[in-house]
């Protein structure tokens, strides 16, 4: 058994290589493949205490996808030196080892090889002529030769995953386009329902629109449909506190009796009553300090 180290930079996976010179029988080769399978299935505890396949503790390979984690492929290289014909050996060997390499078929058009041992065969002469990049590798269960990377991988599943991702991306783009269309329609409907200022005819801004719903309603239950500019030009109503204060001042403040005008037919003041009672008497009125003596009767006659 020859082991080839994986070359991640070239995309070449870990391979178990078996070179046959066409001297051993088909049954002996099948028994070797059974040993490869038992070796791949052997598990040991790793340094972290978890149980893993033993070959994974010696060589690193990608974990693979869930449900499709095969063992490292086995590459059989037939060097036709002995008497056996590789063509007949390959067909019989594939039948004897089918339980080790045959995957599970899915209706999506690919196989799953979880826990299986991929077996790939080629000839030494073809390998020397076409180098590993040539389509000279035949994997058991596949109808034609393939390059090494395709033979050791699962291209049908990869193509299926690529189609699913493309379909998902198309659905996502269609969904986003539908959301953009709905958003544009809502924007048009919202602009059509945007209120207009009753004073200047301009449409309300979003801030002014939010201000009148529902706080901007007047005492009669109607919205105050004026923009901020029109509202600032309108006279502001008096403050309720100042109005109550002015009313209380007017109710408690009374004008001087001498300055109040007496309407016709209204009761006379105390000074008028005294003047009326002393009218026509000879007693002169008491003179005012610092002024001329004026009789009350003369004052009444002049005022009349």
Secondary structure as GFF3:
##gff-version 3
##sequence-region A 1 304
A	DSSP	beta_strand	2	4	.	.	.	ID=ss1
A	DSSP	three_ten_helix	8	10	.	.	.	ID=ss2
A	DSSP	beta_strand	15	20	.	.	.	ID=ss3
A	DSSP	alpha_helix	26	41	.	.	.	ID=ss4
A	DSSP	beta_strand	43	45	.	.	.	ID=ss5
A	DSSP	beta_strand	51	53	.	.	.	ID=ss6
A	DSSP	alpha_helix	54	58	.	.	.	ID=ss7
A	DSSP	beta_strand	71	78	.	.	.	ID=ss8
A	DSSP	alpha_helix	86	96	.	.	.	ID=ss9
A	DSSP	alpha_helix	98	101	.	.	.	ID=ss10
A	DSSP	beta_strand	104	106	.	.	.	ID=ss11
A	DSSP	beta_strand	110	112	.	.	.	ID=ss12
A	DSSP	beta_strand	117	123	.	.	.	ID=ss13
A	DSSP	alpha_helix	124	130	.	.	.	ID=ss14
A	DSSP	beta_strand	138	139	.	.	.	ID=ss15
A	DSSP	alpha_helix	148	152	.	.	.	ID=ss16
A	DSSP	alpha_helix	155	192	.	.	.	ID=ss17
A	DSSP	alpha_helix	206	211	.	.	.	ID=ss18
A	DSSP	alpha_helix	228	233	.	.	.	ID=ss19
A	DSSP	alpha_helix	240	252	.	.	.	ID=ss20
A	DSSP	alpha_helix	270	277	.	.	.	ID=ss21
A	DSSP	alpha_helix	296	303	.	.	.	ID=ss22
###
